[in-house]
Amino acid sequence: MLGKRGARTLGWLAASVSVLAACNAISGLDADYELAEGGTLPADDGGDGSSDSSARDGASADVSTDVTAPDASGTFRCPASPPTGQLFCDDFEVDVPWTRSEIVPTNGSSLSAEDKIGDGDSRGLRAHAAASSQSRKVARWHTVADALSVGTSIALAFRFKLNTADLGYFVLAAIQVNNHPSFGNAEYGLAVYKSCPGASPCLDDNNPQGEGNGHAFVGNVGYVIGQWYDAKVTVTRDAGGYKGTIMVDDKALDSNGETYFSGNPTKVEIGVGAFYSSAESGLTAEAVIDNVVVTQR
């Protein structure tokens, strides 16, 4: 999202041009995939997604810090009273309202919190994107702020594992700046790529608006199906615009801190699941998300 990463070899580019073209088409700049296109969608529990948040939503504090630690049993739990700087927390052990959900295609896709699929056999969120011929969007979204001031950062921490990842590209989690005057919606987050230079498949930052000539892979990291990972996506606004960083376990992905775009958002959302995918027919993807914590500083 936040800058271009350098040259790729012509040989690799020729081999992967079809995947990159699909990724660029669904990067969020294309109106077909903008989250705001249909307004608020129903939550997956049948509600309209507009219900009041629980005590796990914190105030928009300007100081931040620590993410909640596991309890004495070693299991992560969101606190009943959010610490300073925590905007949102969901360990999926109880039903916490999210602002909205998306499920595309509806036939065969699913998005639900289930027992014994989360970290340590806890509850977790399963996002299954079914076979289709269109971009898949299976995600929960939550509005965490109505502004992002200069000098402010928002961080989205979570755990995840991939059960299947056949699609050429899809996003696992993102921070999205909505109603942006230049882009409409613009997101920065962690994505899964089937074809990467070097080791494939891999994890890297998503294909964002403004990144020319396809996606530049530098610092991407491999993954293992069925293995749990910690991840943290951070977006910071400074005087020049927005910058981002991503950590997967102890690995910093190539988020080089270059300014991406500027402007005043009227809404900041976080999303998790399997979404904004490439559109290959007959392929699926499934991710399990757990222990979502959003902080601001």
Solvent accessible surface area in square Angstrom, and as a share of the most:
residue,aa,sasa,rsa
1,M,2,0.01
2,L,3,0.01
3,G,10,0.10
4,K,110,0.47
5,R,21,0.08
6,G,45,0.43
7,A,104,0.81
8,R,51,0.19
9,T,95,0.56
10,L,148,0.74
11,G,55,0.53
12,W,37,0.13
13,L,58,0.29
14,A,76,0.59
15,A,88,0.68
16,S,5,0.03
17,V,87,0.50
18,S,80,0.52
19,V,27,0.16
20,L,8,0.04
21,A,58,0.45
22,A,32,0.25
23,C,0,0.00
24,N,65,0.33
25,A,50,0.39
26,I,4,0.02
27,S,9,0.06
28,G,1,0.01
29,L,96,0.48
30,D,50,0.26
31,A,68,0.53
32,D,96,0.50
33,Y,39,0.15
34,E,37,0.17
35,L,3,0.02
36,A,60,0.47
37,E,99,0.44
38,G,57,0.54
39,G,40,0.39
40,T,85,0.49
41,L,58,0.29
42,P,90,0.56
43,A,15,0.12
44,D,47,0.24
45,D,121,0.63
46,G,68,0.66
47,G,34,0.33
48,D,89,0.46
49,G,7,0.07
50,S,82,0.53
51,S,72,0.47
52,D,132,0.68
53,S,37,0.24
54,S,46,0.30
55,A,66,0.51
56,R,35,0.13
57,D,38,0.19
58,G,20,0.20
59,A,84,0.65
60,S,72,0.47
61,A,22,0.17
62,D,107,0.55
63,V,83,0.48
64,S,13,0.08
65,T,79,0.46
66,D,111,0.57
67,V,59,0.34
68,T,30,0.18
69,A,70,0.54
70,P,81,0.51
71,D,62,0.32
72,A,118,0.91
73,S,93,0.60
74,G,56,0.54
75,T,41,0.24
76,F,27,0.11
77,R,89,0.32
78,C,11,0.07
79,P,34,0.21
80,A,86,0.67
81,S,90,0.58
82,P,41,0.26
83,P,57,0.36
84,T,89,0.52
85,G,1,0.01
86,Q,2,0.01
87,L,5,0.02
88,F,0,0.00
89,C,0,0.00
90,D,1,0.01
91,D,1,0.00
92,F,2,0.01
93,E,47,0.21
94,V,82,0.47
95,D,129,0.67
96,V,11,0.07
97,P,40,0.25
98,W,12,0.04
99,T,34,0.20
100,R,11,0.04
101,S,6,0.04
102,E,5,0.02
103,I,47,0.24
104,V,39,0.23
105,P,20,0.13
106,T,110,0.64
107,N,130,0.67
108,G,53,0.51
109,S,14,0.09
110,S,45,0.29
111,L,8,0.04
112,S,40,0.26
113,A,24,0.19
114,E,51,0.23
115,D,94,0.49
116,K,151,0.64
117,I,26,0.13
118,G,4,0.04
119,D,42,0.22
120,G,72,0.69
121,D,100,0.52
122,S,18,0.12
123,R,54,0.20
124,G,0,0.00
125,L,0,0.00
126,R,57,0.21
127,A,0,0.00
128,H,47,0.21
129,A,0,0.00
130,A,9,0.07
131,A,53,0.41
132,S,22,0.14
133,S,84,0.54
134,Q,86,0.38
135,S,1,0.01
136,R,1,0.00
137,K,12,0.05
138,V,0,0.00
139,A,0,0.00
140,R,29,0.11
141,W,0,0.00
142,H,9,0.04
143,T,44,0.26
144,V,14,0.08
145,A,10,0.08
146,D,111,0.57
147,A,54,0.42
148,L,3,0.01
149,S,69,0.44
150,V,87,0.50
151,G,61,0.58
152,T,14,0.08
153,S,9,0.06
154,I,0,0.00
155,A,11,0.09
156,L,0,0.00
157,A,18,0.14
158,F,6,0.03
159,R,50,0.18
160,F,1,0.00
161,K,41,0.17
162,L,2,0.01
163,N,43,0.22
164,T,53,0.31
165,A,13,0.10
166,D,58,0.30
167,L,0,0.00
168,G,1,0.01
169,Y,2,0.01
170,F,1,0.00
171,V,1,0.00
172,L,0,0.00
173,A,0,0.00
174,A,0,0.00
175,I,2,0.01
176,Q,0,0.00
177,V,2,0.01
178,N,4,0.02
179,N,79,0.40
180,H,6,0.02
181,P,109,0.69
182,S,83,0.54
183,F,42,0.17
184,G,27,0.26
185,N,2,0.01
186,A,0,0.00
187,E,2,0.01
188,Y,0,0.00
189,G,0,0.00
190,L,0,0.00
191,A,0,0.00
192,V,1,0.00
193,Y,1,0.00
194,K,92,0.39
195,S,43,0.27
196,C,7,0.04
197,P,39,0.25
198,G,78,0.75
199,A,76,0.59
200,S,60,0.39
201,P,51,0.32
202,C,1,0.00
203,L,0,0.00
204,D,0,0.00
205,D,0,0.00
206,N,1,0.00
207,N,2,0.01
208,P,6,0.03
209,Q,2,0.01
210,G,49,0.47
211,E,17,0.08
212,G,32,0.31
213,N,134,0.69
214,G,5,0.05
215,H,0,0.00
216,A,3,0.02
217,F,11,0.05
218,V,68,0.39
219,G,29,0.27
220,N,33,0.17
221,V,37,0.21
222,G,35,0.34
223,Y,24,0.09
224,V,89,0.51
225,I,87,0.44
226,G,42,0.41
227,Q,82,0.36
228,W,49,0.17
229,Y,17,0.06
230,D,66,0.34
231,A,5,0.04
232,K,80,0.34
233,V,0,0.00
234,T,21,0.12
235,V,1,0.01
236,T,45,0.26
237,R,30,0.11
238,D,42,0.22
239,A,100,0.78
240,G,46,0.44
241,G,2,0.02
242,Y,0,0.00
243,K,67,0.28
244,G,2,0.02
245,T,69,0.40
246,I,1,0.01
247,M,74,0.33
248,V,5,0.03
249,D,70,0.36
250,D,132,0.69
251,K,81,0.34
252,A,63,0.49
253,L,7,0.03
254,D,32,0.17
255,S,20,0.13
256,N,66,0.34
257,G,23,0.22
258,E,85,0.38
259,T,64,0.37
260,Y,33,0.13
261,F,13,0.06
262,S,65,0.42
263,G,20,0.19
264,N,104,0.54
265,P,6,0.04
266,T,83,0.48
267,K,65,0.27
268,V,0,0.00
269,E,0,0.00
270,I,0,0.00
271,G,0,0.00
272,V,0,0.00
273,G,0,0.00
274,A,1,0.01
275,F,0,0.00
276,Y,1,0.00
277,S,1,0.00
278,S,1,0.01
279,A,43,0.33
280,E,56,0.25
281,S,80,0.52
282,G,55,0.53
283,L,53,0.26
284,T,33,0.19
285,A,0,0.00
286,E,21,0.09
287,A,0,0.00
288,V,1,0.00
289,I,0,0.00
290,D,0,0.00
291,N,17,0.09
292,V,0,0.00
293,V,3,0.02
294,V,0,0.00
295,T,11,0.06
296,Q,20,0.09
297,R,155,0.56
